[in-house]
Amino acid sequence: MKVVDELLQTAVADVELLRKLDSQGDQFGIFRDVEFLLRAPTADKASTVASFINEHQYGVATPQDLEVSPSVLVVVHMPIEQHILQSVSGFMVCVSQLFGLEYDGWGCVVQSAHP
């Protein structure tokens, strides 16, 4: 898939997830750990991408499931206001495309003003 096509599809998916979180009372401006998942074809590729992300401090990246289904879990502490979230999500798409991984989306715990 071309990077532009994936960016467009990801933007739509991001908005859908933001709408779902909004319906649950999420306060988008509250900082929280947001997890981005990048699926890798090999354990070596997962380790390489995790090192790249960590070395450049784009987030805290951990290679996982290296023997079964290699992936990289990237955690970024951030708010999820749409323009911020979509910028980071788009960046993860680009990193995935550059290294030959598959971007599998993001998730976080709902943050509300009232505990």
N, C-alpha and C positions, 0 to 999 in steps of 0.2 A: 504494500500500500504506500502511496506517495505520502510524504510528510504533511503536505497541505491537506490532503484528504483526511489523514488521521487527526490533525489539529482541529479540523471542522467537526468531525465526529466526537472528538473528546470534549469540545466546547459545549456541544448539545448535551452530552452525558453529564458534564459538570453542572450545567444549569438544572437539569432534572434532579440531581442529588441535592443541590442547594435548595430547590423548592421543597423536597421531602424534609430536609432538616428544618427549614423555615416552618413547615406545618407542625413540627414537633417542638416549636418554641425556641429554636436555637438563636442565640445572639451572636451573629457572625463576627462582630468586632472583638470578641473575647479570644485571647490567645489560647491555643491548645496544640497538642501534638497531632499533626496530620500525617497519616501513613500513606505512602505512595508505593505501589508494587510494580516491579519490573521483572518480567519472566525472561529467563536466560536459556539459551540452547545448551550451554555446558556450565559445569561448575567453575571452570577457569574463567569463562566470560563473566559470570556473576561476580567472582572475586575481583576481576579487573575493573568492572564498573563500580563496585563498592569502593575500591581504592581511589578511583578517579573522583567520585563524589566526596569522599572524606578528605582527600588531599586538598581539594579546592573549597572545602567547607560549604558545599551546596546543601548539606543536610547531614544527618547521621545515618550512614548506610551500613546494613548488615547483610552479608550473603546468607541465605538460608536454604534448607532442603537440598543441599548440594548433591546428594547421592540419588535422590528420587526425582525431584522436580526443581531444578536450580532457579533461584530468584534472588532479587535484591529488595529488601525492605528499606525504604528511605523515610526517615522521620524528620519533619520540619516543624519547628515550633512557630506558629503563625496564626493570625486571624484568617477566617475564610470568606472575607468580603469578596464579592465576585471578581473584581478586577485583579485582586491579589492572588486569589486561588487559581484563576485561569492562567495567570502568568506563570506560576510555579508548575501547574499541571502541564501547560504547553512546553515548558522547559524539559520536563520529564519525558514527554513525547519525543522531543528532539534528541535528548541523550539516548533514549532507547533506539531511535532510528540510526544514530551515528554508530552505535556499538552493536547493532543487530539483535536487540532485545525486543520484547513485546511489552508495551505499556498496558498494565491491567487496572488502572484507575487508582482512586484514593478513598480514604475513609477516615472518620474521626468520631469521637464521642460528642454527643450533643452538649453544648454549653448554654446554660440559661442563667438569667440574672437572679433567679430565685432557686436556691438549692433544693 
